[in-house]
Amino acid sequence: MKHLRRLRRDSRRQVVYDLLLWAVLGVFIAAMGPDPVQDPAAFATVTLPKIGLAALAVLVGRPYPLAALVLLLPLGPWQFRDGFATVDLSWLVPRRNVKIVPLTATSPFIIWYAYLTGRRTARVWPALVAFCLVSLVGVVVVLAAGGDLALWVSMGTGLAATYLVPYLLGLLRRRLLLQRRQARLSADEQARLRERARIAREMHDSLGHDLALIAVRAAGLELAPGLAPAQVHAAGELRVAAADATERLRQIIGLLREDADAAPLAPVDEDVAELVRRAADSGMPVTLDLAPGPVPGLAHAVVQEGLTNAAKHAPGAAVEVTIGPDRIRVRNGPPRSRSTARRGGTGLAGLRERVRLAGGTLSAGPSGGGFELAVTIPREGEEDPHRSGGDRHPGTRRSEHD
């Protein structure tokens, strides 16, 4: 039933196309055989069966071109009256005129189905078996005709031009289309991975930061004097819930982010001073020391990562933000309450990659009971002093902060 369904045409256009193909093929077959007027008996016994065979070949040729090629085997280049060229091989064979690539009226149709076989047949071995069958028929025809060298030359060129070369061209076309499809799928996959990395970055920069600020506000309420025990407990639960939500967000980001994708270089469209002010409004004790002059392009990303880490890992700690033309530093003191955040995130890893691409260096580690994140970016025209593009300063421990 499956094979019968494949024989159905998908549209009326395909039906008309195949009917026209069979009609033209029938006319060419009739032109090769006996005259239907002068010898109707021979026409009925020789030509009509070939026309019926051609109808069957056209019927199965669209889904199964190899089957059509085998069905058209009696119409192959087994006659040597006409050829693509006639050459003088008297220096090699007794005959002077040898047909190169013998042709019949049906040769173009056979060549077409041989091409479709290479174009549409995934496996090679059925075509190899069919070609062996065709070669066997060619050997029998040559031996029946006398078997001299001229006939072998004609038959060899005919089989190559009618069957082998079109099949190889179809196979080459199939491989090229497959490579093009794989390249398109690869490009789509890369675009999908880049979009996933962009979503992960936006979630980390915006949602992660906001959750950290919620935890800061909850920690401030938990430490505020004058609250009833139930209120302190509720504030603690809120802080823990915000930390748990941040952890779940980190896990989602880990699924979305691909290590092979470089983190986007464009910072969030927000002023650094506004970022610090928003953190201070949430209850974080943060100060900003902004030196006059241009602000480094990575300042927003560095400060946001530092504030988020301080909020998660050092609740209630004082934070100092210092920004100069070529150096950005975020330092927090000891935490005032227990941290509920887990270590081992990907925020510093992504930031380190962005700093490396910008030609700077990043150091992150414990400092005076707290934690310090510092980024040095060479000024325009200067070389990276460490020639590392992202290595840590000697002696600086690698941080597990996120």
C-alpha positions, 0 to 999 in steps of 0.5 A: 500500500505504501508503494501504491500511495507513492505512485499517486501524483500530487497534482493535476499538473504532474498527471498532465506532465507524465501523460505528455512524457508518455505520449512523446516517448510513444511517438519516438518508439513508434518511429523506431519500429515497423510502419503501422500502415505497411506492416500492422502485424509487426507494429502490434507485436513489436511496437505496442508492447514497447509503448506499454512498457514505456507507460509502465516506466513513466508510471513508476519513474517519478518515485522510482527512477531506477525501476523506470531505467530497468524497464526501459532496458529493451530500448537502450543503445543496442543498435549501432546505426547512429551515433553521437560521432563517427571516428576513423579507428583503422589504426586500431580496428579493421573498420574505418568508421566506428560509432562513438556513443551509439544513440537511439530515439529513446536515448534522451529519456534513458539518460534522463532517468539515469540522471534522476536515479543518481539525483533521487536514490540515496543508496548506491548499491541498487544502481550498481546492481542495475548497471551490472545488469545493463553491462551484461545486456551490452556484452550479450549484444556485442557477442551476438553481433560478432564481438569485434573490437569496434563493437566493444568501443561503441558499446563501452562509450554508449553505456558510459554516456547513456547510463554512467555519466548521467547517473554520476551527474545526478549523484553529484547534484544530490551531494551538492544539494545535501551540502547546501542543505546542511550548510543552511541548517548549520547557519540556522543552528548557529543563529538559534544558538546566538539567540539563546545566548542573547536571551541568556544574557538579557535574563542574567543582566536584567532579571537576575539583577532585579531578583538580586535587588529584591533580595537586598530589600528583603535583607534590609527589612530583616535587619531593620529594628522595631519589627515583630518576629513574624515580620522578620521571619517573613522578610527572611523567607522573602530573601530566601525565595528571591535567592532560590528564584535567582538560582533557578534563573542561573540554571535556566541560563546555563541551559540557554548559554553555549560556551562556543558563543561569545557574549554580546558586547553591547551593554544594557541601555542604562547609565552607570549612575542610574544603575547605582542609584537604582541599587541604592534605592533598593536598600543596598549601601553603595557609593559611586566614585566616578572620575571625570572623563569618558566612561569605559564601554564595559563599565555598565556590565562590570558594575552590574555584575559586581552589584549582582554578586554583592547582593547575592553573596554578601547581603547587607554589605557596603559596596564601593564602585570606582570608575576611571578612564581605564579601570573599573572596580567594584568592592564589597565588605563582609556580609551582614547576613548569611548568603543563600546563593550557590556558587559556580555561576556563569556571570563572571565567565561571560564578563571575562570573555567580554573583557578579553575581547575588549583587550582588557584584564579582569581580576576577581577574588577576596579582598579585606574580608569582602570581595573585589572585582576589578577590570583594567582596559587599555586606553586607545592606542595602548597595548594590553600591559599583560598581553593576555586579553583576559588572564588574571593578575598574578596571585589573584585567586579565581572566584566562584562568585556569579 
